[in-house]
Amino acid sequence: MSILNFRKTDFIPEEFSRQKIVIAVDGPAASGKGTLAQKMAKRLGYAHLDSGALYRAVAMTALEIGADPSSFQEVQPALNIVLRNLTPELLSCPDLRTPEVSDAASKVSAIPEVRAALLQHQRDFAANLPAYVGGVVIDGRDIGTVVCPNADIKFFVTASVEERARRRFLELQSEHKEATFEQVLADLSARDLRDTTRKVAPLVAATDAYILDTTKLNPAETLDETIAVIRSKFLSESGDVAKPVQKAV
Ligand code: DC
């Protein structure tokens, strides 16, 4: 679906009436959406929030305290610890990226109470940007559908599961981490299934999202394509200067 087919949303909660540009980047595991969102934010001079890191932080802390990542009762203390300590250092910690934490993150993210607590944090982040920042890029699974349903632009980044597994496998190899391609493919398929079938905020493209299939695109081509889409909607031909946008109200 093209962004030219933007649907006006009937209802905008009070807290979303703001001037800053919000760009939602959703997609399955290892689709490249995180790298894309990071680069897009850098190119535009916007803030970036990796919402997956929030779920990973809860998962890592849950594993550290020996909690079952599927049980809210057991995960709750970890959630409380993380909510009191959501620092940039924690959210960029390399330990958040281990296969164990990835698996546990997929489990904690299916718990409605965890989602509700982290939803508020994400909305607060988007609503409280410093005055000098023109917008924010948030990446995740439900940004365009639940967290920021009125985002100015929504991208849904995807690629075939085999291609995503190939990329993740090469990444693990370059980090000298042990894994077979078959293992990585099975892990990704299991996470896809959990992410798309959970009851609360399942992974699904927003109806007004621009779908970007990166199976045959490299990261630079993917970034260029998104910047072209953003330019065509907001930016002047002469530079990365956002024009005022008439919000749907
Ligand atoms: O994007 P990621 O792989 O870092 O996300 C880790 C897990 O968190 C993933 O299994 C799905 C979940 N997640 C989510 O449910 N909603 C988000 N907005 C972001 C991530």
Boltz pocket constraint, residues with backbone or C-beta under 6 A from the ligand:
constraints:
  - pocket:
      binder: B
      contacts: [[A, 27], [A, 29], [A, 30], [A, 51], [A, 52], [A, 53], [A, 55], [A, 56], [A, 102], [A, 105], [A, 106], [A, 107], [A, 109], [A, 110], [A, 139], [A, 140], [A, 141], [A, 142], [A, 143], [A, 191], [A, 195], [A, 201]]
      max_distance: 6.0
